[in-house]
Amino acid sequence: MFENKNEPLAPKIVFYGRLMRMAMFAGIAVLICLIIGILGYHYIAHLIWIDSLHNASMILSGMGPVANIDNVSGKLFSSFYALFSGVAFITNIGIFLSPAIHRFLHKIHLETPETPNE
């Protein structure tokens, strides 16, 4: 996907394009995760739509639950969604930072011309 160590460092415009692409991809992934949470809290935990959005947003961002859930299926969904959200959050950070990390590692591993041994 990105250039390898034998290729020159990509121009900044290419790097910024990669950052934008990965930011859009991570944003879409967060939106999908949020929709999963909203639907689950609404249909499984029986919260109203705005409370479902609020609770899913708070869990996905790592802040913690807000609404009180009374049924067992809602508590099970909330538990699994919290675990899923933690993994999704870390994955999205990795997706977003991958072009910057690649550029940094590529920059420090660029091959320099060899000098003859004397």
PAFITOR-933761 format. One line per field, with one value per residue: residue number from 1; residue in three letters; x, y, z of N, C-alpha, C in turn. Coordinates in steps of 0.02 Angstrom, whole numbers, plus 50000, padded with zeros to 5 digits. Example, Ala and Ser with C-alpha at 12.3 -4.5 7.8 and 13.67 -1.06 7.14 Angstrom:
k <- c(1;2);
r <- c(ALA;SER);
nx <- c(50660;50642);
ny <- c(49716;49888);
nz <- c(50390;50354);
cax <- c(50615;50684);
cay <- c(49775;49947);
caz <- c(50390;50357);
cx <- c(50660;50645);
cy <- c(49835;50002);
cz <- c(50390;50394);
This chain:
k <- c(1;2;3;4;5;6;7;8;9;10;11;12;13;14;15;16;17;18;19;20;21;22;23;24;25;26;27;28;29;30;31;32;33;34;35;36;37;38;39;40;41;42;43;44;45;46;47;48;49;50;51;52;53;54;55;56;57;58;59;60;61;62;63;64;65;66;67;68;69;70;71;72;73;74;75;76;77;78;79;80;81;82;83;84;85;86;87;88;89;90;91;92;93;94;95;96;97;98;99;100;101;102;103;104;105;106;107;108;109;110;111;112;113;114;115;116;117;118);
r <- c(MET;PHE;GLU;ASN;LYS;ASN;GLU;PRO;LEU;ALA;PRO;LYS;ILE;VAL;PHE;TYR;GLY;ARG;LEU;MET;ARG;MET;ALA;MET;PHE;ALA;GLY;ILE;ALA;VAL;LEU;ILE;CYS;LEU;ILE;ILE;GLY;ILE;LEU;GLY;TYR;HIS;TYR;ILE;ALA;HIS;LEU;ILE;TRP;ILE;ASP;SER;LEU;HIS;ASN;ALA;SER;MET;ILE;LEU;SER;GLY;MET;GLY;PRO;VAL;ALA;ASN;ILE;ASP;ASN;VAL;SER;GLY;LYS;LEU;PHE;SER;SER;PHE;TYR;ALA;LEU;PHE;SER;GLY;VAL;ALA;PHE;ILE;THR;ASN;ILE;GLY;ILE;PHE;LEU;SER;PRO;ALA;ILE;HIS;ARG;PHE;LEU;HIS;LYS;ILE;HIS;LEU;GLU;THR;PRO;GLU;THR;PRO;ASN;GLU);
nx <- c(50041;50093;50249;50401;50556;50655;50615;50599;50556;50386;50308;50250;50117;50062;50073;49986;49868;49854;49838;49714;49632;49641;49589;49457;49418;49433;49339;49220;49218;49203;49076;48998;49017;48956;48823;48792;48794;48691;48576;48577;48564;48440;48349;48381;48414;48308;48305;48261;48279;48367;48431;48492;48583;48661;48713;48781;48876;48949;49002;49077;49172;49244;49208;49111;48959;48796;48654;48535;48517;48393;48357;48412;48461;48493;48595;48690;48714;48766;48884;48959;48964;49040;49166;49190;49193;49309;49410;49381;49406;49545;49591;49547;49626;49751;49731;49713;49836;49928;49985;50070;50156;50214;50280;50372;50449;50496;50571;50677;50738;50786;50894;51063;51194;51328;51488;51653;51758;51905);
ny <- c(49941;50065;50148;50051;50015;50030;50126;50302;50429;50472;50615;50762;50796;50676;50605;50683;50658;50521;50527;50593;50500;50391;50450;50472;50339;50289;50370;50327;50197;50221;50280;50171;50085;50162;50164;50028;50022;50114;50054;49932;49972;50032;49931;49815;49849;49931;50073;50245;50332;50447;50428;50308;50347;50436;50351;50254;50337;50383;50264;50219;50319;50298;50351;50296;50212;50291;50286;50196;50025;49903;49770;49600;49558;49682;49722;49624;49653;49783;49755;49677;49769;49870;49806;49779;49912;49963;49892;49932;50070;50076;50013;50103;50215;50162;50142;50274;50333;50261;50306;50410;50346;50252;50340;50401;50288;50248;50358;50356;50240;50252;50210;50251;50313;50202;50215;50187;50069;50111);
nz <- c(50000;50044;50003;49988;50077;49983;49897;49862;49986;49998;49920;50011;49979;49939;50057;50140;50074;50100;50239;50245;50179;50267;50382;50341;50322;50453;50516;50455;50503;50641;50638;50594;50703;50801;50755;50770;50910;50943;50886;50955;51091;51082;51033;51106;51240;51263;51266;51237;51078;51085;51207;51178;51078;51155;51257;51179;51117;51227;51278;51168;51158;51270;51392;51474;51534;51534;51545;51645;51640;51638;51601;51575;51449;51393;51479;51451;51315;51332;51401;51308;51203;51260;51272;51136;51090;51149;51082;50952;50959;50985;50869;50771;50802;50768;50630;50586;50621;50546;50417;50462;50552;50466;50378;50465;50506;50381;50346;50439;50402;50274;50145;50147;50042;50020;50092;50038;50122;50205);
cax <- c(50000;50138;50312;50445;50618;50698;50587;50607;50502;50331;50299;50203;50049;50041;50066;49925;49813;49848;49809;49643;49598;49637;49543;49390;49406;49423;49275;49166;49218;49173;49005;48968;49016;48905;48758;48782;48777;48625;48525;48577;48535;48369;48309;48396;48409;48245;48313;48235;48331;48417;48471;48534;48638;48703;48748;48829;48930;48990;49039;49125;49227;49281;49187;49072;48887;48758;48586;48526;48487;48357;48347;48472;48487;48523;48659;48737;48734;48809;48950;48994;48976;49097;49227;49196;49211;49380;49450;49368;49439;49617;49601;49540;49686;49803;49716;49724;49907;49971;50028;50122;50204;50250;50325;50426;50493;50528;50621;50737;50769;50808;50963;51111;51246;51382;51555;51701;51800;51975);
cay <- c(50000;50122;50132;50010;50049;50042;50181;50366;50452;50501;50687;50780;50796;50605;50590;50714;50620;50459;50545;50608;50436;50351;50484;50457;50268;50282;50403;50282;50141;50246;50289;50104;50061;50202;50139;49964;50036;50146;50003;49884;50002;50045;49871;49763;49878;49968;50144;50287;50345;50496;50396;50258;50385;50462;50296;50225;50385;50385;50201;50217;50366;50276;50388;50251;50212;50346;50264;50136;49971;49860;49701;49559;49560;49748;49722;49583;49693;49837;49727;49659;49831;49905;49771;49793;49982;49972;49866;49975;50134;50066;49998;50165;50255;50132;50156;50345;50350;50218;50342;50448;50298;50226;50392;50407;50230;50250;50412;50336;50181;50264;50188;50303;50285;50171;50243;50132;50061;50127);
caz <- c(50000;50045;49970;50029;50097;49926;49859;49897;50028;49959;49930;50064;49954;49940;50128;50164;50044;50139;50303;50234;50164;50328;50427;50318;50336;50525;50531;50434;50550;50703;50625;50593;50773;50836;50733;50804;50979;50947;50873;51011;51151;51071;51025;51156;51307;51265;51280;51183;51028;51106;51259;51144;51048;51209;51289;51131;51108;51287;51282;51113;51171;51329;51451;51517;51524;51563;51561;51686;51601;51686;51581;51570;51381;51386;51516;51413;51257;51355;51418;51246;51165;51292;51251;51065;51081;51166;51027;50893;50970;50976;50799;50733;50813;50726;50559;50573;50628;50505;50370;50497;50579;50409;50353;50513;50501;50315;50347;50477;50371;50206;50135;50130;49998;50057;50082;50036;50181;50192);
cx <- c(50043;50204;50356;50511;50665;50673;50597;50546;50448;50328;50246;50131;50020;50028;50001;49863;49801;49816;49734;49604;49589;49591;49471;49371;49392;49357;49216;49161;49187;49097;48968;48964;48963;48835;48742;48760;48708;48569;48520;48546;48460;48327;48321;48387;48346;48253;48282;48294;48385;48461;48516;48594;48687;48744;48800;48888;48977;49032;49094;49184;49267;49260;49147;48998;48853;48691;48587;48489;48457;48352;48414;48503;48520;48590;48711;48761;48782;48879;48990;49009;49034;49163;49241;49220;49284;49425;49442;49404;49514;49633;49596;49599;49744;49793;49734;49799;49953;50012;50084;50176;50246;50301;50385;50475;50530;50584;50684;50771;50788;50880;51007;51163;51305;51448;51605;51743;51873;52022);
cy <- c(50063;50101;50091;50047;50064;50100;50246;50384;50487;50577;50702;50779;50725;50584;50619;50680;50554;50473;50557;50544;50395;50383;50471;50384;50257;50314;50360;50223;50161;50254;50221;50076;50098;50178;50072;49975;50067;50095;49952;49912;50016;49981;49818;49789;49920;50040;50184;50307;50392;50467;50342;50291;50408;50406;50265;50272;50385;50320;50199;50264;50348;50311;50344;50259;50270;50321;50202;50084;49920;49787;49665;49563;49628;49752;49680;49621;49748;49814;49711;49721;49870;49872;49784;49865;49996;49949;49910;50041;50127;50052;50060;50212;50228;50146;50228;50362;50311;50256;50380;50402;50269;50277;50401;50349;50228;50301;50391;50275;50191;50244;50246;50273;50259;50205;50185;50129;50075;50086);
cz <- c(50000;50012;50018;50041;50039;49882;49898;49939;49985;49971;49983;50041;49954;50013;50156;50136;50081;50207;50297;50221;50227;50379;50406;50332;50410;50546;50513;50482;50617;50694;50624;50664;50813;50818;50765;50876;50986;50937;50929;51073;51142;51071;51078;51227;51317;51289;51223;51139;51054;51162;51230;51112;51102;51241;51242;51121;51168;51294;51229;51124;51233;51393;51500;51507;51561;51588;51605;51645;51649;51666;51570;51500;51367;51421;51480;51351;51277;51371;51355;51204;51195;51272;51178;51053;51098;51110;50965;50900;50957;50902;50756;50742;50770;50652;50543;50575;50581;50453;50404;50525;50522;50383;50399;50507;50434;50315;50384;50447;50298;50199;50115;50084;50040;50041;50083;50100;50163;50233);
